[in-house]
Amino acid sequence: MSELKTIEILGGGPGGLYTAILVRRLLPDVKVRVTEQNPEGATFGFGVVFSDRALDFLKADDPETHELIVPHMECWRDMTLNLPNGSVTLDGVGFTAVGRLELIEILKGRARDLDVEIRFGTTVRTVEELGADLVVGADGLNSLVRRSFEGQFKPTLEYFDNHFAWFGATVPFDTLTQTFIETDKGPLNAHHYRFAPGRSTFIVECEHETYKNYGFDRMPEDVSAKLCSQLFGDVLQGTELITNKSMWRQFPRLWCENWVAGRKVLLGDAVHTAHFSIGSGTRLAMEDAIALVHALKDHPDLDDALAAYQAGRPAIARKIVDAANTSATWYESFGLKMRLPPLAFAHDYLMRSGRITEERLRKIAPRFAAEYANAQATGG
């Protein structure tokens, strides 16, 4: 019998903090500590977006934490696609969003209320120095835990072809919006949505050829932000984009064959990534935490618990990750798709992940489905 007395969590993002909260709630006799290398109050990115029912899992499992988060969320029921030759409203495609820092502050406060020890600004050099019965790697794409036991976790890491930069905006957009523009150097796309009353996330994306044509690879962060502000000047209403480590990157496609290596376990972006186009990265990390801590609660023997986590959680997460990868692939040729009529483009967009059938489309977006059907029937 392998008894669990101490847990060390590496990574103070939503996945790591929520794991600690669950441990205190469900395993009150276990000592847990969170270690984060960044200073307290520092975070990358701007807003975190969820599909409109994505937090139902949290409401069912932890209503107290759910009630803390919900008042800080921005919600909307429709989505907008802006194209050079017109806009399309997608009814029923609802989302919610919250500031990433706001979410972390809420979870941090909840964790501290439950007497979780949290160390910020602390660099861990080796996993061995943590010295706990269980080490949880919630330390993101560059995970020390995964890299230290790479032969056992067996990761596969590739990158999508498109390039993107993550900015903020002071325009509070009414809906989650995709704005597609054509320029003399190639097409670009912006994913933008409000996460607070006066703030929005604004992700600019382009295909590799457009990226090279603009020379984004050689631009300082502030110059890139100024250029993107000009390119999307109409939708930004003349305002300037805000930077926060807004370097151009290619999105990683990470998946680990094994999520457990001895008494080390991974969750969130340390073990898998999900493209931002379906807004599930944070949700997946928190659901991983739920699966892990419930396995620890339900199996008194630590090895049995970790085996249960490995047996049950990856297959569930894989469905969403695969849908995200399919969605990301759609964007790699969005420039060609922009030649379609707006309704046809919107229909192709909605079908991109393979999760929506025509029947489901008629249920979730009846106005758009009827408009599209009418256009197909009349040749419009």
N, C-alpha and C positions, 0 to 999 in steps of 0.2 A: 504494500500500500504506500503510494507516494502522496504525502500530505502537503497541502498548499498553505504556506504561512506568509510568504512575502511575494509581492509582484512589483517589478520595476517597469514603468512605461516610458519608452523613449519617444518623445514627440508631443508637443503641447498644442496641437491643432484640434479640430473638433473630434476626430477619431480617438486620439489619446485621452483627451479630457473626458469624453463621454464614457470610455472604458473605465476610467477611474471612478466616475460617478456610479456606474453600475456595480462595480466591485463593492463600494461602500454600502450600496443599497441591498445587494443580494448576498454578499459575503462579508458581513460586518466584522468578522474575527480576523480577516486577512489584512495585513499591512500593505498599503499601496502608495507608491510615490511616482510623480510625473517629473521628467527632466526635459527641458526645452533649451536648445542652444541659443535661440534669439532672446533679446531683452524683452521684458514684460511690456506689452503694448505695441510691439512691432509685429506687422503681418504683411504678407504679400497679397496683392489683389485688392479688389474693392467689394463687390457683392457676391453672394452665394445664391444661386437660383435653384428652386425645386419645382417639379410639376405640382399642380394644384392639390393633389391628394398624396404627395410623396411623404408628408409628415404624419400620415395616418398610422404608420408603424410606430412612431414615437408616442402618439396619443394613446395607443393601445398598451404599450409597454411601460411608459413612464409619463403619466399625465402631469405630474408636477413640473418636470422639465419642459414639457410641451406648453404648458400654460405660461411659463416664463418667456418662451421664445415668441409665441404667436403675436403678442401686442406690438412687437418690433418689426413685424413683417409687412411688406408691401404686397398687395394681392391684385390680380386682374383676371378677367374671364376670357379675353380675346387676345389674338396675336396679329401683328401687322407685318406684311411683306411689302417693302418699298422697292420698286423696279424702275428702270429708266422710262418705261412706257406705261406706268400706272401702279397703283397700290391695290393690295388685296387684304381684306380682313378675314381672318380665320376664327369664326365663332367657336366657343367652347374649348379652345386650346389654352386653358388657364394655367397660370404659374404663380408662384410666390417667391419672394426674395428677401434677404436680410443682409446687412453689411457683415462681411467676414469678421472684422474686428468686433463688431457688436455681438455676433454669435459666440465668438471666443470669450468675450467678457462675461456673457451670461453663463456659459458653461464653467468658466473659471470660478465665478462667484458661487455657483451651485456646488462645485467640487469642494471649495474651501468651507462652505457651510457644513459639508459632510466630513470635515476634518481631513481632507486629502492634502498631503504635502506636495507642493509644486515648486520646483527649482527652475528659475529662468536664468538666461545668460550663462548657462553651464554647459561646457563642451565635454562630452564623453569620448575618450580616445579609443577605448576597447570595450566590447560588450562584457568581458570578464570582470571589469571593475565594478559592474553593477551588483553582482553577487547576490541575486535573488533566486527563489525557487522557480520563478517564471519571469522571463523578459519578453515584453510585448513591443514589437517594432511598429510604432505608428509614426515613423520618422520620414515618411514621404518618399519621393522618387529616388533620392540619393541615400536611401536608408543604410545606416551603418550596420544594423542587424542583418539585413539581407546580404550586403556585401561581405560581411564577415563569415557567412555560412552559405556562400553562393552555390557551392557544390551540392548542398543538401536541398536548398530551396529551388534550384534549377530554374532561374528566371530566363525569359525570352524578352529582349528589348529591341524594338525597332521604332522608326519614326515616320509619321505621315509626311507627304511631300509639301503640303501647304505650310506657309509661314504665318504667324500671328503675333500681335502685340496687345497687351492687356492695359487699357487706359481707364480713367474715370472721367465723368462729365458732370457739369452742374445743371444740366437740363433734366428735369424729372419726366422721363418719357411715360406716356399714358399706358403703353402695353409693352410686352416683350416684342421687340421689333428687329427685323432683319432688313438692312438697307444695302442694296446691290447697286453699284455704280460702274459705268464703263468710262475709261479714260484713254488718252492716247498712248499710255504705256501698259494698258491692260486692265482687266476687271478687278474690283475690290469689293469686299463685303464687310459690313459691321454688324455685330451682334450687340444690341444695347437694350438695357432695361433698368428701371429705377430700383434701388435697394433701400432708399431712405427718402423722405419728403423732398429733399433738394439735391439728391445725388443719384447718379446712375453708373453702371458698368458700361464700358464701351470697348469691345474687342474688335480690332481691325484685322482682317484676314485676307490673304491673297495667294494665288498660285505662284509657283517658283519663278516662272518667267517674269511675272509682274514685279515680284520682289527684287529680282536682279535689275530689271529695267529702271526701277526707281532708285536703286542703290541703297536700299534700306540696310543692307549688310555693312555699309560703311558709315552710316549716319549715327551721330550721338543721339542719346535718348530724347533730349529736348528738341532737336531739329526734326526728328521723326515725328514727335507729337505735334509740332507746329504744322508740318506738311499734312498729316492726317486730319488735323483740324480744318485745314483749307479744303482738302478733298471732300470732306463730309460737312462742309460749311452750312449747307442748307438745313440738314437735319439737326445740326448742332446749334442752329440759330446764331451763327457767328461767334460762339463761345470757344474758348480754348480747352483742349483736353488736358487732363491732370495725369501726371506720371507717378508711378510707384514701382520701381524695378520693372519698367515697361519695355524691356528688351525684346527684340524679335526672336522668336523661337519656332521650332517645329514640335508638334504635339507628340509625346512618347506613347508608344503602344507596349505596355508592360503586362506580362502575365507570368506568375510563378506556378510551376507544376505542383510544388509542395508549399503549403502554408505553415508547416510546422517542421522544425529541425531540433530534435531533442526537447529541451525545455525553453526553446525560443519559438515565438509565433509572430506572424505578420498580419497586419490589417491595413485597409485603406490604400493610399497610393504607394505604400511600400511593397504591396503584393500585386496590385492591379491598377490600371488607369482606365478611366472612361471619358471619352471626348466631351468637351464642354457643350457641344451642340445638343446634348439631351439632358444636361443639367442634373447629373446623378452622382458625381464624385463624392460630395459630402454625405449624401444619403447613403451611398454604399459603405463608406467608412463607418458611419454610425450603426448601420445594420450589421456590419462585420462585428462591431463591438458587442451588440446584443447577442449575436450567435455565440461568440466566444465566451462571454460571461455566463450566459445561460448553460452552456456546456460545462463550465467549471462548477456551477451550482448543482447541476443534475448528476454529476459524476464525482463522487468523493475522491476517487483516485485520479491524480493529475494526468497521468499518461492516458488513461481512458478518456478523460475530458478532451484532451488535445486531439486524440484520435477521432472523437465524435465531431469536433470542429472541422477537422480535415475531411471527414467523410461527408458532412452535410452542407457546409457553407459554400465551397467553391462552385458547385454545380448551379446553385441559385444565382450567385453573383455573375457567373459566366454568361447567363442569358442577357443581362443588362449590358455587360461589357461588349458582347458580340453586337448587340444593337447599336451601341455607341460607335464601335469601329465601322459598322456599315454606314451609319450616319456621317461619320467623318470622311469616308471614301466618297460620298456624294458631293462633298464640297470641293474635292480635288478637280472637278470638271464643271464647277458652277458657271464659269464664263460661257461655255457652250450652251448651257441650259437657259441662260438669260435671253437667248434668241427666241424662246418659246413665248406664246401669248401669256399674259399675266396669270390667267386662271389655270392654264395648263402647267405653267411653272409652279404655281402654288400646289397643285395636285401632286406633281412629281416630288416636290419638297416634303409634303406630308407623308408620302409613301416611302421615304428614303431609308428608314431603318428596318423595314420589313415587318413592323409590329402592327400596322394598321391595315385592315382589309376594307373593301368598299362598304361592306355592311357596318363595320365599326365606325367608319367615317361618317356615314349617314346618321349615326346615333350621337356622336360627339360634336359634330360640326354641321348640323342640318341645313343652316342657311347657305354655307359655302357649298355643300354637297349638291344642293338643289340648283344653285347658280352654275356650278360646273357642269352638271348634267344637262341643263338647258343650253349651255354654250356648245356642248358636244352634239346635242340633237339638232341645233340650228346652224352648226358650222361656224359659230362665232368664237 
